[in-house]
């Protein structure tokens, strides 16, 4: 497959700062080819900009010497990544809905949080602070129901405890 | 009552257990130094002799897998570590990574020496933020101490270990799905052969091993194959395909249980012992209705199958798919199996990668049929339809590329066979039991 030729696009503002590009380039030495940096690059961009826009996909593709369609193909496979129409809020909260948590009230906890924050699963609160999602087994089954808030999973959760964690975050 | 001194969990919960300093104080990296003095063949033989079988789910003999690598290959050879632990009910790898990462890293280093690999990738599920931070720190400590990098301890052995984060997809736990994902693609499992040992990551010979398996390797080199083989269950003489179940195993206990947790026990404990002796029984004085023996893809055991040993051979005797990840989920008698089965079906419909039609369509339709049943609109013939769909998807009937589909069908087959009267009664009642949260989630898709 031929690499995409860099195209001059002066009409679009660059999404990736030089700092983000440097972070992506720093991943290159770990792998024998640049394509393997696709997931790391998508993570770096989404962490910083709360979504991966079409323009960001083009810029990642340019860095990795891929077609934008190849980056988009990978990105769209993983529900984890958000496009620019569905950006993440400041915090991302996942409520586990798999078996161990379901048996201990995980689904009801999700419904409680939906009501409390006035969102449906997958949506972000109006103030942009919280994106609420359901997760498949988050791997903290001994502490069911568990909730992942950004990077950390918390055991034995209630709607009130989730709120307290968010206040401290 | 613990039946053995924990080895894998020995340092879990101790102060600063994740640091290199405490690990070395407790004798850490002595096994690696010992392994560096052994030839790769000697290490492989030791692991083969120990009878170690992969802890990730399939239970393939680890040493044997290593021998499938081509001889005298010019390299590179890769060791990909599967830290994508996503099987519902499973959390033992997370505990090892968060609490005692060096035990895993030492196993990786020993294994790389054994298979002549200079590069290892740990594919870690993105949800494990703490595991990522702890492993990252541990790897940095190793580079700083000269235990990773070039010419380790002056032996001429070079090794790099890299962390690679996934993106919340169960299929990345399938070894070739993991490889595709690591290469930067959608995690569509590959048609085998070629097996990864011949052509894997970046089209080079690759071994994919589980986190707990790596921790076992450390202790096998430390204590010897005989120590490992002194625990567990010998091969079943009635099953020529059983290679025995040796060594300690981390059983995850969750669901309706008083003391959920991760317990280290020699392979072969029964669900009854786990529930009563370790888990403190079922809450509120209730009884066990069903037990998931090793993650939901293994199916269900009923209350009269609790004395079957949970070794690699045991769950099969109860019609389950296998031991899987040894994640035991207890379901009490106040819970509807219709609800439990729907939860399982929804998981697989969500996680099917969509590559093979029988799986993509089968998982989606099983979920829809169970939704219809739970809406009060089910018919008795739906049960046979579900069984038929479940039985025609997977690598066992030969219709899909990977085993996700077998795992999706198994709980359906087991539940309808073992709890059929309950399903029939439910359908006849015409009850609607779909909860608000489920409607919200269904609308989100």
Interface residues (C-beta under 8 A of the other chain):
Chain A: X30 X31 X32 X33 X35 X36 X37 X38 X39 X40 X42 X43 X64 X73 X74 X77 X78 X79 X80 X81 X94 X97 X98 X99 X100 X102 X103 X104 X107 X108 X110 X111 X114 X120 X121 X122 X134 X135 X136 X137 X138 X139 X140 X141 X142 X143 X144 X148 X150 X151 X152 X153
Chain B: X76 X85 X86 X87 X88 X89 X90 X91 X93 X94 X125 X126 X127 X128 X129 X130 X132 X133 X160 X162 X164 X165 X166 X167 X168 X169 X170 X181 X182 X183 X184 X185 X186 X187 X202 X252 X253 X254 X255 X256 X260 X261 X262 X292 X296 X327 X329 X331 X335 X339 X340 X343 X344 X347 X350 X351 X353 X435 X436 X437 X438 X440 X441 X443 X444
